[in-house]
Structures are given as structure tokens and as C-alpha cells.
Amino acid sequence: MPTQIEMPKLSDTMTEGTVVRWLKKEGDEVEIGDIIAEIETDKATMEMEAFDEGTLSQISVQEGGKAPVGSVIAVLLEDGEEANAATPTGASASPNTTTPPAATQALEQAAAVVQKTQPSSPSSPVSSSDERIKASPLAKKIAEADGVDLATLSGSGPGGRIVKADVLSAPTSSAVTAPSVSTPALSPAAAAPTPAAISPVSTGEDQKIQLSGMRKIIAERLLTSKTTIPHFYLHLEVDAGPLMNLRKQINAQAEASHGNKYSVNDFVVKALINASVTVPEANASFNGDHIVQFAHVGISVAIAVEDGLVTPVVKNAEQKSLLAISTEIKEMAARARDNKLHPNEFDGGTVTISNLGAWGIESFDAIVNPPQAAILSVGGIIEKAIVKDGSIVPGLRMNLGVSCDHRVIDGAVAAKFLGEIKRLLENPALMLV
């Protein structure tokens, strides 16, 4: 019996997913445990694993297509089964009905112009046999607008399917740029712009970029945070000289032993963890008619990825050494950029750290990551003139900021919390005992 592969529920808040990439194509053999696709959820892009084996007979949702959780996105056939038995029932989309990312309004106008000016004759710039040509709906629409014969193209999509990029890279004909002799010419008042003039890929044209699932969630959460959470912000400047000296010594020793190289961020994360234990009022969350003070510290680490920002969590962080924290953050960052994080790695965060020092930013205010009540913003370490013992001397300084939910944290508590982080960074040996 054919096995229907459904859109998996990869996070507790996921209602639909987007197929980013198929790693198997129609006709490929699939073994249990194979990674067959990359699925974009509301939190990140994750790999989808096969739990059955067989031949991938049909892909129902093409790359870029969306599907609700539980809907059929592909079909597997066992040995000896026929392809015509694989038509999924109740599938939310098929190769010819899957909605691709929306075309721009300009492209739709171009297609309308083509339909009005095209003569009613069997001859057409698009192959009359395109029903038998595997092409996405968007590729067909662009081909029709630009006068591209799909029969002359080779598809780069799954199973040789012709996709948008294949059509855009093909030379266009002049068949649709001017009406045929049998078509009445449009008057100047009624003339519409030619497809070339309004094509979204023309030089100088604005482009409409569809929001990914991740980008939508980022937009929704940050809007909620800024409109429902009463923010306030505090800043402190830290003497980073002692931290940089200790880091240099530890890294020299580390290279000779376990080989791990500690970043400045590792020490800041450790200071944030210790401060969250010392000032538990900041390690909390607003929950309607009460405040929850968390028993453990979960550090959400903001990591920039191609399509936005993800915040995997170092869980039970107060129980981990500096080495364990450093290793875990490096490993999570690498997997985040390769879209290999798991849904449960985003759960359990109690406070967030965002570090823009590597981008040359000296100071900034971050937005609280709900339902948490505090986020630490970390700027870069800069060399500047400071006054020490009445003399002007060079120094290394780092700006720290904390953004707080005033429903949970008052100014005095936030000042104590940020002051504790400063104390630890200026006396970094305290974090090693």
C-alpha cells in the first residue's frame, strides 16, 4: 500500500510548513532514517527524516510550496506497487495545484496583457504540449508572459521539473511584444505597458519579497513585544581589560589541552548565568495574575542566520562549566546556520543575550524576547582614553545594556542585575571558581 508522507509538526506552535528543498527526487530509493527534505517551520528550517522505506513516487508539494501540518506532501511506493496507486487522497496540494510563492502584481498584469493581445490561433510561443511538460505554475505563467517555449528548456527542479529560474534564464522571443497582423492594435489611450516594461526582474524595478515562515513569526513576536510589554533600558560601561588578559591566558592553555578557544561572548554568557542566579528576580516571566521565577537558567543565544534570527537555548546553564557552555554555543551556532537545530532546542529559555560586537556596534537596545523579562545587549570592545587615578590612560571598554519588562523587573532590580554582570566581567576569575 502506498505510504503518504505528511507535513510533520516540528514545533508546538507550527500550523503549516514550507518545503525549502527536496533532498530526494521522484524515482529515488528512500531508506528509513534518510533526510528527504528541508522544512521551514515558524522557528527555523529543519530536516525531515523518513520513517518508512520505498521509492519516492510522487512529490505533491514542490519547493517553495506551503502545506498545513498533517497534509500529504509526497508518496512512497513499496517494491512491486504501481505508480497509479499512489495518488494521495485528501492531499492539500498536487504538482499542478501547489501554490508557489506569490507572483508580483506586475507579472500578473503582464500575463493579462498577453492574454488580451494574443491571437486566437493554435500557434503560441508556449509549447502546445506543455500539459505533458513538468513545470511549476509560476514557471508556466512567466513563460507565457515572456514568450518562452517550455519544450526547449531543461528543468533544474526535482524530477527535471521546470522552475522559475529556468524560464528567467531562457532567451525570450518577440512573439508577445507586438500583436500579430490579425490582432487589432490598441489605441494609445487603451495601450497597456508591455511585459518587458513592467517585469519585476527589470533593472531599477522594486521587488516584492515574500515573507518566510520564520520572518512572519519574528515580525509577530517583536510586534507583540513592543506593543504589549512596557520596556525600559539601562546601560553600563565595563572595563574589559581584566577579561581580555584572562581570556588570553586561558586560550593559550586551552590550545595545549582540549583545544577549545574561548570567545568574549562565552565569558559574557557565563556572567549572565551567574547574575541570573544571584538576582533571581530578573530570571522571571510575567504570567497574567502572577510572576514566575524560574528554578533554572536557560540562556537563549541570539544567532543570525540567512533569513533572520534564531534563539536556541543553553538549558540548566547554571550547572555547566565555562568549557561546556562555550562548546555547546559553538555547536548550536554551526547547526543553526546549517538548518540542523531540533524543535526542543528552542524551549526552556529564561533570559536572552544578543551580541553585536562582532559587527562593530558599540551600544544598542534589544527588544525583550517574550515571555522572558530581560535581554542583555552586548557591544564590541573598543580602545579609548579613560581617566584612572587622575591620569588619562588607554583602556579597553565594553558597553552592556539590559532591556526589561517593567511588569516583572523594577529599575533597582535591573540595576543590581546589570551591576552584577559588570562585577563578574571586571573580576573574571570569580567565574572560574
Secondary structure, DSSP 8 states (H G I E B T S, - for coil): --EEEE----STT-SEEEEEEESS-TT-EE-TT-EEEEEE-SS-EEEEE-SS-EEEEEESS-TT-EEETTSEEEEEE-TT--GGG---SS-S--TTT---S---HHHHHHHHHHHHHS-SSS--SS-TTGGGS-B-HHHHHHHHHHT--GGG----SGGG-B-HHHHHTS---STTTS--TTS----TTT----HHHH-TTSTT--------HHHHHHHHHHHHHHHHS-EEEEEEEEE-HHHHHHHHHHHHHHHHTT-----HHHHHHHHHHHHHHH-GGGSEEEETTEEEE-SS--EEE-EEETTEEE--EETTGGGS-HHHHHHHHHHHHHHHHTT---GGGGS---EEEEE-GGGT---------TTBSEEEEEEEEEEEEEEETTEEEEEEEEEEEEEEETTT--HHHHHHHHHHHHHHHHSGGGGG-
